[in-house]
């Protein structure tokens, strides 16, 4: 298994993984499926900002993917990014999420980011546990802030400091 930057050839698999997650989980709070053109535009927008889109592959099969993007649009947040990781349904529970998050931590650190943020559905115990094991700390829990599948959903924010808390920056 290898983790590498995604290419346009990976878009069909990325789209299939994303759409399965949308259809069957609360990991993405939308019910709208994306087309391959939507996912390609999304990937190109991330890459244009200098942000990684990574895929975990076994030979030529994309098993999962991950990325990060701006946490919020205002300049004061420029050192904080929020990541997302999605694993194909047949490959979950094998440690791929951990490997992708590790690579995203490395990439965010290399870009000079200070905080990596995870926004996680409050009922996603596996993701909450994984992030806690990887040094992320719960910093906020927002009850019933979203809705999907006819249910109110809680949002949990977890963050990991990528350098020393309060580290000096040359703005």
C-alpha positions, -999 to 999 in steps of 0.1 A, spaced: 0 0 0 13 34 -10 1 70 -2 7 94 -30 -7 126 -45 -39 121 -63 -41 126 -101 -70 131 -125 -69 93 -132 -80 88 -95 -111 109 -98 -135 80 -107 -125 61 -75 -124 92 -53 -159 101 -66 -172 66 -59 -158 66 -23 -172 101 -17 -206 92 -30 -208 60 -10 -200 80 22 -226 106 13 -252 79 8 -245 58 38 -230 78 66 -230 111 85 -193 118 77 -205 143 51 -236 164 59 -251 165 25 -273 141 5 -261 155 -28 -239 131 -48 -210 146 -68 -202 140 -104 -167 132 -115 -165 168 -129 -174 181 -94 -147 161 -77 -121 170 -103 -129 207 -98 -127 202 -60 -93 185 -64 -79 211 -87 -91 239 -63 -73 223 -34 -41 218 -54 -42 254 -67 -40 265 -31 -10 243 -26 -29 218 -5 -25 181 -9 -50 156 -21 -36 122 -12 -47 87 -21 -40 54 -5 -35 28 -33 -28 -9 -34 -13 -15 -69 -38 5 -90 -68 4 -66 -76 36 -47 -86 25 -12 -91 59 3 -82 96 2 -76 126 23 -69 163 21 -71 195 40 -82 230 33 -86 264 49 -105 263 82 -121 297 77 -115 322 49 -103 352 70 -65 359 71 -63 354 108 -70 317 103 -43 312 77 -23 289 100 -52 265 107 -65 239 83 -93 213 85 -87 179 71 -110 151 58 -103 115 52 -125 89 35 -119 52 31 -136 29 7 -163 7 24 -144 -25 18 -111 -12 33 -122 5 66 -108 -7 99 -74 -16 84 -54 15 95 -56 34 63 -72 64 79 -43 67 104 -17 65 76 -34 92 56 -38 115 86 -1 110 94 8 121 59 -16 151 62 1 161 95 35 160 77 22 180 48 5 207 70 36 210 91 57 214 60 34 242 49 39 260 82 5 254 96 0 256 133 -32 236 139 -49 207 121 -86 205 128 -110 176 125 -148 182 123 -163 148 132 -199 136 135 -205 131 173 -217 95 167 -186 85 148 -168 67 176 -142 52 154 -130 85 140 -132 102 175 -110 73 189 -86 74 160 -80 112 163 -76 110 201 -50 82 196 -32 105 171 -29 134 195 -60 154 186 -79 169 215 -116 176 216 -121 214 218 -158 218 211 -190 198 209 -219 214 192 -252 195 199 -278 192 171 -260 216 148 -267 196 116 -293 173 102 -292 143 79 -313 111 75 -341 127 96 -319 131 127 -302 159 144 -264 156 144 -237 167 168 -204 182 155 -172 175 175 -142 197 167 -108 181 176 -75 198 169 -38 189 170 -11 214 174 16 210 148 42 231 166 46 244 201 15 261 215 21 299 213 49 295 188 61 328 174 53 336 138 67 361 114 36 374 97 
